[in-house]
Amino acid sequence: MSQIVDSCPVGAVAQRGWVENLLVPALRKAVAALPPAEGRVAGYHRGWCEADGSPSPGTAGGGGKSVRPRLAMLSSVAVGGTAADAVPAAVAVELVHDFTLLHDDVIDGDALRRYRPAAWSAFGTPAALLTGDALLVSALSVVSEVPRSGEGAVRELVHALLDLVRGQSDDVAFEAARQVSVAEYLAMAEGKTGALMGCACALGGVLAGADAEQVDGLRGFGRRLGVAFQCADDLLGIWGSSARSGKPVGADLAARKKSLPVVAALAEGGPASRRLRGLYGSSRPFREGDIALATRLVEEAGGRRAAEEEARRQVTMALRSLSRARPGAQVYGQLRDIAGDMIGRER
């Protein structure tokens, strides 16, 4: 398989099927090495098995869209490596991503994940948290074992994790903050979402033997792309479809989360903005009709338009950074297409 993938066209690497063929066996091996209890929770979280441990039908891949592994593999190809070179990076970032999701669902109290009960709902909060911790340790172990590049890969991952924790902490703090600026929000998003995407791209370069400027360019591409992804995710949280996104639409508004459309709308200062501020500033739970009202006020105050424009701006900066990695035209086109797909996600 590795010989086939090493020589496959760049376009094939960008397709999920090629990514899954390389990723899933290595990812399953990493999960199988966890303690049995945590391995079972991790397998359930990824959709590989049911809560009782029985296999889930039709879920050979499972666990989301593999965006970060795809970025890691394409980044390796972009600087002269192969998709196979980046498998440890792809596995590590996917393990970290699952760690963040397990903890996020506990922090946010989200009872559903990928159309079924979240891990903490199915197994309890302690089990979900311990599984997240185990996945984080496994990610560090995977990259540390890469010959010649292990030290640099661990350093890259640790720096990203520190930024990720800062971003997550800011996100939680924003819920209680009276006011959050757009600049503060974007800095939070760069840590919460951008850090891991930037790490995926940088690790792909590191494991392919890229020079420092190329790694910097790949990291910057991923970080800006992560912010664009967060902007798109915020839009989905308000105007998306639960059937398509797999998340309850309006839940962020009901929880009074300060997503980018809300932050931009609150900063606008007009009548709709002031009314939204009153709705968000109230201590009472949202009543029937309040989510629809808040949705309308955010749009009237320009929050939707501002988030869409910011997503496009971040993609422009991402592609500018990518050029510093000096990728070939074909792989540049594939990464550009992924960037476009991220902000054009189905709503």
N, C-alpha and C positions, 0 to 999 in steps of 0.2 A: 504493500500500500504506500509506504513512504516514497519509494522510487517513482511510483506513478504520480503522486502529488508533487514531488519535488520538480517534476518536469511538466506539470500541467499548465495550461494557459492561465494568465493572471485572472481572467474573467471567471474561470472555474473556481479559483480560490475564494473569490468574493461571494460565490453562491453558498447558501447555508449547507447544502448537502456535503460539499467537500470539507467544510469546517467541522461539521458534526462527525464525519468519518474519522478525522484526526482527534478531535476533542473528546468525544464521549468515552472511548475506551480508557484513555488516560485519566479522565475525570472520575470514572467509575472505580478505577484502581485507587485513586486518592481517597475516595469516600469509603471504599472497602477497608482501608487501613485505619479508619477511625474506630474508637471503641464501639461495640455493637449497638448500644442504645443511641448514641449520637449518629451513627451511620444510618440507622433506621429512620430517624427524624430527617436527616439530610436527604435520604432517598425519597421520602414522602414529599418533602418540600420541592424537590426537583420534578416530581410527577412520575418517578420510576416505580413507586409502590403505593399501596393503600396504607391506611393507618395501622392495619393489622399485620402489615408486612407482606401481604400477597401482591404479586405483580399488577401494575396498572396496565390495562389493555391499550395497545396502540401508542405507547409512549417511549419508543426506543431512544429518542433524543430527550424531549421534555425540557422543563426548566427555562423557558423563555426563548428569546430570539438570538442569543449568542452574539450580540453586538460587539462586546468587548473582545472576546476571542477572535472574531473576524478582523477587528482592527489590529490586534496583535499580529496575526498571520500576514495580513496585507502590508503592515509596516515593515515586517521582516523582508518580504519580497521587494518592497520599495527601495531598500538599501542594498540589494544584491544577495540577500539570504533566501531561504525557502520557507514555505509554510510549516514544514516539519520542524525547522529550527525553533519556531516560536511556540511549539506545543506547551512547554513548561510555563511560558508566560500566559498563554491562553487559559491553562488550567488554574494558575494562581489567581488571575484576576476574576475568573468565574467563581472560585471559592470565596474570595473576598466579597464579591457582589452578593452572593448568597448569605454570607455573614451579615452584611448590612441589611438585607431584606428581613431576615429573621429577627434582628434587633429592632428594626423600624416598625414592624408589625406590632411588637410588644409596646414600644414607646407610643405609637399612635393609637393603639387599641383597635387596629384593623382586624376584623374577624375573618375576612376573606382574602385569599391570595390565589391568583390563577384559577378562578371559578370554583374553588372549594375551600373548606375551612383552613385558615392559616395554621402553621405548625403549633403556635402557642395555644390555639383553640383546640387542636386535636390531641396534643400531648401535655399541655400545661406550660406555664411561663418558664419555670426552671429548666425544663428539657430544651425549650427553644433557645434560651440564652446560652446554655452549655454547648449546644450544637453549633451555634454561631461562633463561640470561642474556639471550639475544636477546628472548625473550618479555617479560621484565621491562622491558627498554628500550622495547619496543613499547608496553607498557601506559602507561608514562609519556608517551610521545609522543602516544598517542591522547587522553588527557585534557588535555594541554597545548594541543592545537589547538582546544579548544572556545571559541568566541567569548564574551567577557565573563566566563565562569566558569572559564576554564582555570587561572588562578593558584590560586584556591581549591581547585579539584579536585586539582591536583598536590600542594598542601600536605596535603590530606586523605589522599591515597594514600601520600605519603612517611611521614606519621605512622603509618599502619597498617602499612607495611612494616617500620618500626623495631620496632614491637610484635611483628610476626610473626616477625622474626629472633630477638628475645629469647625468644619462646615456643618456637621450634624449638630454640634453643640449650639452654634449660632441659630440654626433652624428651629431648635426647641426654644431657645431664648426669645426668638421673634414672636412667638405666640403670646407672651406676656408683655411684650414691649408696646408702649403707647404709639410709637411711630417708628417706621423703618423706611429708609431711603432706598431708591432704586439702586444706587451704588453699593449700599450695604447688602442688599439682596443678591446682586450679581457676585459680590465677593463670597457670600455664603454658598451660592450655587457652584462657583468654581471649586470650592472645597468639597462640598457634598457630592457632586456629580462629576465635575470636571477632573478632579484629582485622579480618580480611578481610570477614566477613559484616557487621560494623559499618560498614566502609568502603563496601560495596555500598549499604547503606541510606542512609548519609550522602551519598554521591555522587549518588544519585537525588534527594535533597532539594536539594543544592547546584545541580545542573543545572536543577532546576525553579524556582529562585529562592526557596527557602524561607528563613525567618528563622532566626537562630542557635538559638533555643529548639527549633524544629521539627527542625533538623538534629541537635541534641544528643539529642533524643528518639529519632529514627530510628537514630542511631549506637548508643545504649544498647540499643535493641531488638535490633539485629543482633548486638551483642557478647554479650548474654545468650543469644540464640538460638544463637550459635556454640558456647557452652559446653554448652548442652543437646544440640546436635548431636554434640559430641565425646563426651558421656556415652553417647548412644545408639550411637555408633560403637564405643565401648569394649565395650559389651554385645554388639554384633554380632560383635566380634572373638573373643569367648569362646563365646557361645551361639547365634551366627547359623548360617546355611546358606551354604556356599560357592557353591552353585548360584544362590542369590538375591543374595548380597552381592557376588560377584565377587572375593572375597578368601579366602585360605586360613585357615579357622577354626582357632584354636589356635596360629597362628604367633607371636602376641604373647606368649603364655605360654611357648612354647618358647624365645623370645628373652629371656625374663625381663623383659619390658617392664612398667613400673609404670603400667598403666592404672588408671582410677579404681576399678573393682571390686577390683583387687588392692591398691591403696593403702588403701582402706577396710578390706579384710579383714585386711591386715597390722597395721592400727592397732587392731583389735578386741581382741586380747590373749588370747583363749580358746584351747582346745586345737587347734582347726582352724587358727587364726591362727598359733600357734607352729609347727605342723607345716609350714604353708605357708612360713613364714619360713625354716625349715631347707631346704626344697626350693629356694627362691629364692636362698638364701645359698650353696648348693653351687656349686663351680666346674665340676663335670662336666656334659656335655651331657645334656639330657633323654633318658631311655631310653623304650622302648616302654611305654606305660601311664602315664607321668608327666604327660602333658597331661590325660588323663582324671582323674587324681588331683588335679592342681592345680585343675581346673575344679570338682571336687566340694568341695575345701577352701575355695575362694573363696566358693562359695555358702553353705556351712555357716557361714562366718565373717561372713556378712551383706553381702558385697561387692556381690552382685547387687542386693539390695534397696536398699542405700545409693546405688548409681548410678542406679537408677530413680527414687528419691525426689529426688535432686539434679537430675535432668533436669526433673522436674515443677516444682521450685522455681525453676529458671532460667527456664522458660517463664513462670511467674507474674510474675517480675521483668521479663522482656522486655515483656510486655503492659502492665505498669504504666508502663514507659518510653515505649512506643509512644503512650500516651494524651497525652503531652506534645507530640507532633507534631500533635495535633488533627485526626486523619484523619476522613473521613466514615464513617458506619456501615458502608457496603457494603465499602469497601476495608479497614476495620479487621477485618471478618469474614473477608476473604480472607487477610490476614496472620495472623490468629489461627488459621485452618485450616492454613496452612503450618507454623506453629509446632507445632500438634498432630501433623501428619504427620511432622515430624522426629523426635519422640520415640516415635512409634508405628510406626516403620519395620519392615518384614517381618523377622521372625526365625524 
